[in-house]
Amino acid sequence: MKKSLIKTIMTVMAAAFALTACTDEFATDSGLQKSQRQLTGGDKLAIEVIMADDEPSTRMEYSVSNNVIRSGFEDGDVIGLYAMNGTTLEVSNVPFTYTDGIWVPSTEVEFNPDWFYYAYFPYKSNATLTSEGLTFASAAAPNPSSDDCNVKFADFIEEWPIAVDQSTKAAFTASDLLAARGVNQVLPVVRFTMAHKLALAEIVPSYNKYFFDYDPTTKLNMKITFSGNLPYAFGDAVYYIMRPATPTVVGGQTLYASAGKYRYSRIATISDTYTLSYDTDLDGSYDDALPSWLSITDSGETNKSLQLSMTRSSTTNISGWTAPAGASDIDLSMVDVSGNANASGRTTANSYMVHMSGTYKIPLVYGNAIKDGAANTVAYAPGGYESPTYLSAFVNHTGAAITDPWLKNNSATPDAAELLWQDNTGIISAVGISGDYLTFTVKAGAPMGNAVIAAKKSGVVVWSWHIWVCPDLYSDAALATIGSAHSYQLTPVNLGWVGNLREDVYNGGTCRVKMTPTGETGVEQTFEVSIQPTKEYYPISVGRSPYYQYSRKDPEIPSIGTGNTNLTVYDISGTATTGLIFSEFTDDGITIADGIKNPTTHFYNNTSGSSAQYGPYNTAAYNLWDATQHSTGNISTATVKTIYDPCPPGFCVPSSNIWYYMTKGSSNDGSDGSNHWDTESLQKGRIWTKTFPKMYFPAAGFRYNNSGALSYVGSNGYFWSSSPYSGSYGPNIYMNSSGFYWDSYLRAYGLTVRPVLEE
């Protein structure tokens, strides 16, 4: 399948200008200030320096939006301070240096409640009355009722040295000018709320953002060739500090910002013709030769669009897959999901992927309680405070707090192992306990499938694990980056997915493209396209995947994939054991410990008909899948994986922002080209097209909260996030033939899980 992305580029440059001025709001002689002015003089002056609310700034790194946010001052920053008593200049340009959170003056300055203090940044030693430098206006006495900052610093605003070359952060920062008149505080402290006195032009090439969108975290490295006034580049735009009401040429375009406002405006579209050339070996030499892995189609002479297409190198149908032979005594905690040795040491989980037949072992450890060779304490004892919505310590099968990664160190040493179910015959042929490990054997030629194995003590389940026998579907080459406020590396199939697939392999590489204007108004531009080799997967048969109750680690058996019917599962001898699954339990006393001891039971806590339905457990804790989570709703921070997380080593349930992004906070019908209902395979579902590789979401339906019964298989798909929506609900995404939707469901529902790479 040819992968393409069309974006309008070249010939259109949008420039946004941000101009900020000193705020007009100045605290007059209020009752508070009257009490302050009762202070007597003679104290040594101390100062606070903050930024005006909502002021854009040139003092820090930029966001990719049009809002430029200030983070604060840095050690070594220096301001210049003036003080006036009537028409008398009492203090002239005394430097205060920011040191360990305190502004330290070069010489002590007196505090006097009747004086008026002014400050500017950055400090310049020649900004004095007697030199030929910048002049502070002190001919008239300060206005006691309004801020006359702009009047006093009028010469600064008009004459401030603005660098022609602002391409470095240092030069860019030095060109900025901030100033303020101080306001007395309760103590002999003066606060300066600094505001920008110059204009800030933000130039955003409209053809830059998402031009090459296969990997949104690696946007196009667009470089515009500037001459004369050189801007500072950051993110998707370039920025240039300029004098208000003064025409300034940047990038061959005349920019103008009127004084006194913070505003954005856009210049007219510039159309021109361009020629394209390519540097495929990155030696600085451009010609007409494209790399074999990429094609670029020039669609017109003006307002150009380019179509970039990745070249598929191979296609393989993974049909009727069976496990090849080769494994022998493999410790699954010492390899990653692809079977490669962990460079950083042992990492445990509740689910393990197996790609070959043979013998395996799992350390008897709680979930991911060991990570990179060390105890992962936050996963089972996150600490903090104890509340109805937060567990500071997670519990084991007895309800006792887990104090150590190993079962044996929590009075839970197993004496037996059991295969609880497998969704295909002939997957696992033997299980056992050997010292600190649970051992199992994957039969020669085992089919693709899922199994749940439990460790028992005196006949009681103390912990259980999910084994997924499958091809290597979670390698780095198959992950897609998706998200906005946070970027997630999403896996190509649901956790535990079983079915036939088509694997499309794409080569990658790096190529530079140069666009050279043939007319006089254009600007030469170069950009770089860099793509790693990757894989895409599409179902070529009806597939299936397990379901999970929110906050539980154990899978519930899949459907048959085509309807609301339970898949038959088997014990270790190959006998069907459907009746052992989903016996409903609706007692008020359901606990996390009950869930651990009964991994094949679909729990529903009805709390005697109360509206406070806490899902499978009688707890409203927010942090069962995200260890340190205190909040609900759209959570954009990365999941902190817990010992109850159901995913393989290195992966976790994603926080809710990934689904919020895909649904635009409510719904996404795909009219923007981001997704569409599947027409390519026998498996109904939606395909997310805004990433490379594309992502397929199957219509696997769900299990009802109060019965475990299947519904909507083949028409809708539902996917959990790790974030809570409330004590009773979990946020999720669901989709059908009309689009993706942001929603929440009671925690006792059984939905599918789509893991992301753990951070």
N, C-alpha and C positions, 0 to 999 in steps of 0.2 A: 504494500500500500504506500502511495506517495504521501509524504507529510509536507504540508505547505502552510504558510502563514503570510497573509497579505497585509501590509501596513503602509499607510501613506507617509512618505518621507520627502526629503529634499525639497527645496524651493519654498518651504513654509517655515518661517522662524517666528515664534511668538515671544515677545519680550514683556515681562511684567515688571513694574516698577513699584518699589515700596519706599515711601518717604515718611519718616516719623519726625515729630516735632515735640518740643517740651510741652508737657501737659499744661493746660490752662487752669487746672484745678489747683488752687493754692490755699492752704488752710489759713484763714484770717484769724484775727485776735479773738479766738473762741474762749469759752470759759476755761477750758483746759490750758490753753496757752497763757491766760491771765495768771493762773496758778503757777505755771512754769516761769513766767517773767518776774515772779516774786523772788526767784533765785538771785543771789548776789553774785557779782563777778569775782574773778580771781581764781576760780577752779581751772584745772587744765582741761582743754577740750578733748573729747573723744568723739569719734564719728562712726556712723553706720552708712554703708553704701549699698543700695538695692536697685533693682531695675523696675521701671514703671510697669504696672500691670498691662499685659497684652502687648508690650513693646517688642517689635521684632528687633533683632540684634545682629551685629556682625562680629560678635566676640566669641563665637563658638562654631562647632560643626553644624551643618544644616540638615534639616529634614528634607525629604523629597517633595514635600508639599510647598505651597507658596508661603507658609508661615515659617519664619525664621526665629528660633527660640533661643533664649539666653540661659546658660546654665549657672553663671556666677563668675566671680573674679578668681584669678589664679595667684599663687604666691609669686611675688616679684612685680605684680602690677602696681603702677604708681599713678596717683591722681595729683592734681595741683589745686590748692585751696586759697581762696581769698576771703577777707572779712572786712565789712564796712560798718562804720559808726557815723551815721548821717552821710556827709560828703567826704568823710575822712576814710582813707584806705588804711585800715589797721594792720592787715596781713596781706602780703602779696606773693602769690605763687609758691606757697610752702608745699614741698612734696610729702605725701603720705604713702608709705609702701605697705602693700598687703602682705602680712607675714603670719603664717599659722592662724589665720582667721581674724587677725587684728590689723587695723590700719595704724602704722607706726610713723609719726612725723619725724622729719629730719631735725626739727627743733620744736620745743614745746610751744603750743599756741594757747592763748587764754580763752576761756569760755566767758562770754558776757551775754546775758539774756537780751540786751538791747542792741547787740550787733546783728548784722545779717551776713550769713556765710554762703559762699558759692564754691562749686567744685567742677572740675572738668577732667576728662580722661581721653587719651593717655597724656601723661605729663610731658611738657616740653620746657627745657630750662630757659629758653629765650622768650617765653611768654610773659614778659614783664613790661612795666610802664616805661622804663628807661632805655631799653634796647630797641633795635629795629625789628623786633619780632612781633608777635601777636599782642594786641592791646586789650586789656580789660577796661571796660567803660565805667569810670567812677566819677564823672563830672557831676552827675545828679544823684541825690540821695535815693536809696531803694524805696520802692512803693510798699508800704506796710500791709496793704490789703490784697495785692495780687502778685503773681510770680513775674518778675522782670528778668528772668534768666536769659531770654533771647536778646534783650536789650544790652545787658552787661557783656554778653559773649558775642555781640554782633560782629566784631572784627574777627573773632575766631571762626565764625561760620563763613565769613566771606573770604578769609585768607588762609584757612587751614590747609597745610600742605597735603594734597592728595597725590599718592603715588601713581605714576603713569602705568607702571608694571605692578599690578596687584595679584600676580599669579601665585605668589607664595603666601602662606598663612600669616607670616610675620608682617609682610608689606601690606596685606589686606587689613589686618588688625590695626596697624599704625595709621592707616588712612581714615579710620573711623573717628568720630568725635562725639562724645557724650558729655552732657553737662546738666547741672541742676542747682537750684537754690535750696539751701537746707532748711529744715524745720526743727525747732527745738523740741526735745523730748523731756520727760519728767525729770531725769537726771541731767547733769551737764553734758548731754550727748546730743549731737546734731545729726539728723538723718537726711541723706541725699538720695532722692529717687531719680536715678539717672535716665535721661531720654536722649535719643539720637538727634543730632542736629544737621546731618547730611542725608542725602537721598541714597537709597540702595536700589540699584537696578538688578532685577533677576531675569536672566535670559534663558528661556527654556525652549530648545529646539523641539518642535512638535513631532518631529520624526524620530526623536531619540527614544522616548519611553515605549517599551514593549515592541519596538521594531522587530527585534529578534526574541521571541517570547517562549522558546522551548524550555528555558530555565529561568524563571522570573528572578531568582536571586542573583543571576549573572546577566544583568541587563547589558545591552550593547555598550561597549566601551567607545562611545562617540567622542571624537576630538574635533573641535572646530579650529581652524588655523586663524588666529587673530594677529593683527599688526597694529602698531600704535598703542592704544590703551588696552592693556592685557588684564582680563578678569581672573578672578579666583574660581576654580572649578571644584564643585562638590556635588555628589549625587547625580541627578539628572539635569543639572543646570549649571550656569556660570553666573557670578555675581560681581558687580562693580559699584564701588562707592563713588558718588558724584555730587557736585554742588547743586543745591536746589535752584530751580529756575535758570539753569545754565545748560544749553545744548551740549551734549557729550556724545562723541562718536565711539561706539563699541561694536566690534565685529562688522564694520562697514555700514552700520546703521546709526542714525542720529537719534539719541534718546533724550527725553525732556521730562522733568518732573517738577510740577509747581510746588512752591513752598507751603508749609503749614498744614499738610495733610499726610495721612498714611493711605495710599491708594494703589490700585493696580490699573494699568492700561495696557493695551496691546497695539503693536504697530501693524501696518497693512501687510498683507501677504505679498511676498516677493516671488515672482515666477522667473525661472531661467532654465536654460538647457544645460545638461551635464553629460560628461562622458565617464564611463566606469572603467577602472583598471584594478588589478588584483595582485597581491603579494602572497603567494602560496607557501613560500619557504621562509618568510619573515626575515629577509635579508635587506629590506628597504627598496628592492627593485620591483616595480609594478609592470604587469603586462596583461594580456587578455586571457591568460590561462586560468581556469577555475580548477580547484581540487576535485578529485573524483567523487568525494562524499557530499558535494554541495552544488546546487544549481541556483543561479540568480537570473531572474527575468526582468529586464527593463521594460516597463509598461507604457512609457510615453515620454514626450519631450518636455512637458511642463507638469508641475504638481505631481512629481514622479511617485509611482508605487513600485516597490520591488517585491517579487515573490521569491522567497527562499525555500528551497526544498532539500530535505535530507535524502540521501540515496540509501535505500535498503540494500544491505549486502547479502542477506540470506533469510529464508523463511523455512521454519520447521514445524510440522504438526506434532505436538506432544499428545499422542492418542494411544489409549490403552497402556499407559505407562506402568511399568513394574520396576521394583527396586533392584538394581544390579548388585551383584555380590561384591564383598570387599571389606566390610567392617569387622573389626575384632577388638573387643574390650575397649571401646571408645568411651572416654569420659566426656559426656556432652557438655559439661560445664567448662571444658578446656578448649572448646572450638566455637567458632561463630556459626551463624545460621547457614553458611555455605560450606561448613566443614573444615575451614582453615583454622590453624592454631591461634589461640588468643595471645597476642603479643603482651598484653598487660596482665595476664593471669586469669584465674578462675572467675567466671561470672555465671550465676545460677538464675533460674527462672521457674515459672509454673508450666511453661510449654516449651517443648523442644522439637525442632525439625530434624527429620532423619531422611537421608537420601540414598542409603544403601541397605541391603540386608546384612545381617550379622549380629554380633553381640554388643550391647551398650550398657552403660551404667550412669546413674544420676546420683549425685551426693544428696544425702538426707538432710537437706537444708530448706528452710522456709522461703519459698518463692525466690525473689532476687535479693535475699539477705546478704549475699556475698557479691561484690562487684569489683572487677579489676584486682582480684587477689586479696581484698580486704573486706572486713565486715562493713556492710552498707547500712549503718545504723538508722539513717533517716527513713529507710524503707519499712522498718518495724517499730522504731521508737523515735518518732519525729520530735517529741518534746513540745515545749511551748506550754500552753495552758489547756486544761481539761474543761470541756463544755459539752452541752448536748449536741453541738454541731462540729466537734473536733475531738479526735482521739489522740492523746499524746503518746499512748503505747498501744500497739496492736496485740491481739490475743490469739492463743492457739486453741486446740480442740477442747480444752478444759475451761476456757474463758480466762485463763491466767495470762498476764502480760508476758510477751516474748522478750527474753533478755539476752539471747544469743542466737546466731544464725542456725546453729545445728539443733535438730530435733532432740538429740540425746542430752543436750545441755539444758533442756526444758522439761525434763522428766517425761519424754515422749519417745523413748527408744523403741523402734518397731521390732516386732518379732515375726512378721509375715507380710507378704505382698500379694496383691490380687489384681487381675485385669477386670475392671468393672464393666466395660463394654468396648467394642470396636465396631465401626460402621461398615466393615467389609470383612468377609471371612478370610482367614489366612494371612492376617497382618502380623500379629504377635503370637508367638507359640510358647513362650515361657517367661515367667517373672519370678523374682526372688529377692531376698535380702542378703547381702554379703558385706559384713562389717558396717562401714559408714555409707554404703551405697545401696540403692535399689537397682537391680539388674533386670534386663529383659532382652529377648531375642526377637529380631524381625526376620520372619521366614524368608527363605530364598524365593525370589520372584514375587514378593509381596505387592499387592496392588496399592494404588494411592488411597489413603484413608486416614481416619482419626481413631485414637484409642485413649481411654482414661485408665491410669494405673494408680492404685492406692497402696500406701504403707499403713499397716495396722498394728495395734498393740492390744493384746487380749481381745481380739475380734472387733475392735473399734478403729475406724479410720482416723489416723492422726494427721495425715496430709495426703494429697493426691496430685497427679501431674497429667497433663495432656501431651500425647505423642502424636505428631503429625508426620506421616510418612508421605513424601512428595518429592517432586523435582526441586531444584534450587530456584525458588521463585522470589526470594527476598534479597538477592544480591544487590550491591550498590548500583549496578548497571540498569536495574529494573525500577528504581525508585524515582518518583517525580516530585519536584519541589512545588509546593502549593501554599498559598496564604498571603497575607498582607501585613497586618500588625506583627505577625510572627510567621516565620517560614517553617514548613513541615516537610519532611521527606517521607512521602506516602508510599505504602506498599501497593503492588499492582493487583493483588487479590485479597479477599477476606481471609481472616485467620481461620485455618482449617479447610479452605476451599478444596473441593474435589471435582474434577471434570477434565475434559479434553481441551487443549489450548493450542493456539497458533502462536509461535514465538517468532517475532520479526526482529532481526538484528540490524542495527545501523552503525556504520563506521562513523568516526568523528575526527576532529582535527582543529586547526586554527588557520584562519585566513584573514588578511587585512584587505579592506576594500577602500579605494580612493574615488571620490566624486569630484571631478574637476569641472568648474563652470566654463561654458563656452562664451557666455556673455560677460558684461561688465558689472552686473549687480550681484552676482553670486559670490559665495564664500567657499573656498575649497575645504572639503571635509574628508576625514578618514575615520573609519571605524573597524572594529575587530570582531569577527565571529569565531567563537570558540565553543565546540561541542565535544563532549566525551562520548566514546562508544556506548551504546545503550541498547536495551531490549524493550519491546512492547509485547504485551500478552492480550489475546482476545479469545474468549471461549468459542469453541467450535462444536460444543454439545451442551446440553442442559447440565448445569453444575449444582452443587449444594455446599453449604457451610454451616457450622454449628451456631447456636444462639447462646447468649450470655445474659444473665440477670445483672442489672447494674450493681457494681461493687463486688461481684463474685468472680472467682478465678476459674471455676470449672465449666467446661462447655456442656450445653444441653444438645441432645442429638439433633442432627439436621432433618429437614423434610426430604421428600423424594425429589424435590426440585421443580416439579411440574404442577404441584397442587398441595392442598393443606392436609397432607398425609405424612405421618411419622415414618422415617426411614427405619427399616428393620436393622437391629443391632445384634451383636453376637458375643458370647462369652469365649473363653480361651479355647474351648473344644469345638467351637463353630456352631453351637446351639443358639437359636434365636432367643433373645432375652428382653423383648419389647416391654413386657409387663413390669420389669423392674424400674422403668423410667417414669418420672413425673407422677408420683403419688402426692397429691396436694396436701399441704400442711398449713393450717390457718389458725394456729394457737397464738395468743398474745405474747407468749414467752419465747418466741423465736429469737435466737441470738446468733452472733457470728460463729460461735462455737458449734451451734447446731448445723450451720451451713458447711463447716469444715468436716464434720462427722458424717454428713449425708450429701455427698457431692452429686448424687444422681436424683435428688429430690428438688422439684420446683417449689420454692418457698413463697408464701404470700402472707404477710403479716397484716391481718385485718383490724387489729387493735379494737376488737369488740364493736365494729361498726363505726368507730370514730373516724373523723376526716383526716387524722394524723396517720396516714398510712406510710410507713417507713420502708416500703418495698419488701425485699426478702427478709429484712431484719427489723428488730424493734430499736433501731438507732437511726437518728437523723444526721449522723456525722457526714461532713462535707469532704473529708480527706481520705476516704477508703481507697480510691484509685489515684489520688494526687496527694502525696503525703503531707504537704505543708499548706494545703488549700484552705483558706478561710472564707472565700468569696463564692458568689454564685453567678450564673448567667454566662455572658460572653467573656471567657477568660483567655487572654492572649499570651500568658506566660507558658513556658514549657512544662509538661507534666513531670512531676517528681514521682517516679515509679514506686509503687508500694509492693509489699509481699502478697497482696491480693490481686495484683494486675495479672491478666491472663496471657500476656504476650511472650514470645520467645526472647532469649537473651539479646540485649541491644535494642529492643523495640518496646513500645508502650502504647496504651490507649491515648489518642490525641486529646489535647484540651479543646474546648468548644469553639475557639476562634476559627479553626479550620472550616467548620461547618457554617459558622456565621459568615465567613468570607465567601464561601461558595454560593450561599443563598442570598447574599447581599443583605443579610439581617432579617429577611422575611421569606422571599421566594426568588427563584431564578428560572425563567422559562426557556432559557437558551437562545432567546432572540438576539442576544449580543454575540452569538457564535461560540459561547463558552462551553456549551454542552448540547447533546441531542439524544433522543430516544434511539436505542439500538436497532439498526436495520441490517447489521452485518453478520449476526450469528444466530444460532438457535436459542440462545439464552436471553430472555428479556431483561432489559436494564437500561441505564443511561450511561453515556460516555462523556466524560469531562475532556474537552478538547483544548483547554487553555494551557496545557503543559505538554512537555515532551519527556518521557513517553506519555501518551494519552492514558487516562484512567477509566476502567470499566467498573460500574457499580451494579451488581445483579439485583433483580427484584426477588429477594429471598423471603419477603414477608416478615412476620414476627410471631412470638408466642404470647398469648394473653396473660395478663398479670395474675388473675385470680384462678386460672385453670391450667395454664401451660399449653392450651390448645393452639394449634397453628391457624394463621389467617393471612390473607393477602399474598400468599406465595404465587409468584408469577405476574403480579401486577404492581406491587410496591416493594421498596427496599428501605430498611431502617438501620442506622448505624449509631452506636453510642459514642459519647465523648467521656473523658475522665472527669470533667467538671460537673459539679452539681447545679441543678436549677433551683432546687430547694431541698428541704429535708426529706421530701417525698418524691420529687421528680428529678430526672436527669435530662439535660439538653441533648438533642440528637439532630441528625439530618434525616429526612425521609424523602423519597423520590417516587415518581410514577411517570406515566407517559407525558404528563404536562410540564414537569420540571422538578427542581430541587426545592425543598422547603425546610426552613428553620423551625424547630418544634421542641417540645419536651414531653416525656412520657413517665408514668409512674415507674419507680425503680424495679418493681417486680416483673415488668414486661421482659420478655426474652428477645433481644435485638442482636444483630450481627456486630462484629468488631473489625475495624480496618486499622491495623497498627501503623504507627509512624516510627521513624528512627529515634531512639532515645537520645537526649542531649545531656 
